[in-house]
Amino acid sequence: MTRYEIDSSETRYQNGSNSTVLANSLGITNPSEMNDIEAILLTKLYEKIFTANTPEPDSCSFEDISTWHRQWLGNVYEWAGKIRNVDMGKAGFQFTSDSQMHKQT
């Protein structure tokens, strides 16, 4: 590894997934299965957020979003809810990176 490469849990793939599924604590190697798990967990988070006393959308903080992300995927991915160190995307959708957040402020 050179000094310009990043080796973190965000960049590793699950063994046996042919580099199609990120390393996860569930051992899932099939992308369709991972998509289903993420969707189910997101539905559960939505139910929790929208049935609880949560902040109005205009008043959500970075901490709120980080907490929700950790609650959504924290049992699946080690990096859930943390500021990422790499640019990530899924199915052609690029997630906001730390560098993009700094450009907006």
ABEGO torsion letter per residue (X at the ends): XBAABBBBAAABBBBGAGGABBBBAAGBABAAAAAAAAAAAAAAAAAAAAABBBBBAAABBAAAAAAAAAAAAAAABAABGBBBABBBBBGGBBBBBAAAAAAAX
